[in-house]
Amino acid sequence: MLHLIIAEAALETIPREIWKHPAVRKYAKKRGKPPSLLLLDLSFHYSAAKKLPDIQKRGRPDITHIALLEALGSPLNRAGMLRVYVHTYNDYVIKIDPSTRLPRNYLRFTGLIEQLFETRKVPPESEKPLLILEQMSIRDLIGEIAPTKVILMSEKGKYMDLIKFGELLRSTPKPAVIVGGFQHGDFREETESLADEKVSLFPEPLDTWVIVSRIITAYEIATNIYRRVGVKR
Ligand SMILES: C[S@@+](CC[C@H](N)C(=O)[O-])C[C@H]1O[C@@H](n2cnc3c(N)ncnc32)[C@H](O)[C@@H]1O
C-alpha cells in the first residue's frame, strides 16, 4: 500500500485579511456566500491577495484538483493499493476514501471543497464520509499513518530513475511519499524534517500532478499491479 501526501497544498478559504477588499466582496456577492466560506483562488482574487505572505504557495485549488483526479483514477487506486491525503497550507488534512469519484469540473470541485470546509465531512450526514477535514499538522498526519519510510519529492533531492524509485517504494514495507501541492517555492522546514529520503525524478521542477503520476506509475510497475488485477497480455 502506498500512502501519498499532497503537502502544504495551496487550498484554503479566503483569509480574513482580505475579506473587505472590493474584489473579494464583489466575488462573494456573485457567489452568494460570505468570503469565509469560499476558496481562495488567485485567478479571481490576485489583486486582493498579492500582498499576502507566501503568495507563491497559496490560492491554487486547481493543483490539488488535478493531482487528485490523477491519483484516484489510477489503476493503483482501483486495485486498493493507494491512500491519498491532502495536507493544506493552513494545516488542515483531508482524508479521502479511495472510492471517491471527484467532480471532473473545477467549479464543481471547488464547490465540494467549500462544503467540506463548512461541514467538515462530505456528505455531511454520512456515517462513512468520502471526505473528512481535520485540523492537523503534517507531523501528526505522518504520526497517524506510521510509515516505515517517508520519502519527500523535490527537484533538489537525490536523482533516481523511475525504475529504481519504484524498487525503493516496493522494498519499503509501508512507504509514505510527500509531494508539494503548491505552485512555487520550497517546503517548510517542518515538512522537510520529516523526510527519511529526498528524491528528485528530474533536474528541473515539474508540476505536482506530473510527479504524482510518475510516483504512481513507478509503484504500479514495480509491484506488477497490472498482472495482479488480472489484465490479460
Ligand atoms: C510545482 S513543484 C513546487 C515548486 C517548485 N519547487 C518550484 O519552485 O518551482 C510541486 C512539487 O512537485 C514535486 N516536484 C517537482 N519537481 C520535481 C522533481 N524534479 N523531482 C521530484 N519532485 C518534484 C515536489 O514535491 C514539489 O514540491
The ligand as an ORCA input file, in Angstrom:
! r2SCAN-3c Opt
* xyz 0 1
  C       5.462     22.826     -8.765
  S       6.516     21.937     -7.681
  C       6.796     23.073     -6.362
  C       7.550     24.265     -6.723
  C       8.975     24.084     -7.154
  N       9.811     23.756     -6.004
  C       9.387     25.395     -7.778
  O       9.915     26.244     -7.051
  O       9.050     25.608     -8.957
  C       5.432     20.829     -6.901
  C       6.024     19.656     -6.186
  O       6.317     18.625     -7.107
  C       7.430     17.887     -6.675
  N       8.453     18.015     -7.699
  C       8.532     18.961     -8.660
  N       9.584     18.738     -9.464
  C      10.186     17.605     -9.015
  C      11.309     16.848     -9.452
  N      12.037     17.230    -10.484
  N      11.612     15.724     -8.772
  C      10.887     15.317     -7.706
  N       9.812     16.009     -7.254
  C       9.458     17.136     -7.893
  C       7.882     18.476     -5.348
  O       7.318     17.743     -4.298
  C       7.311     19.872     -5.419
  O       7.078     20.420     -4.151
*
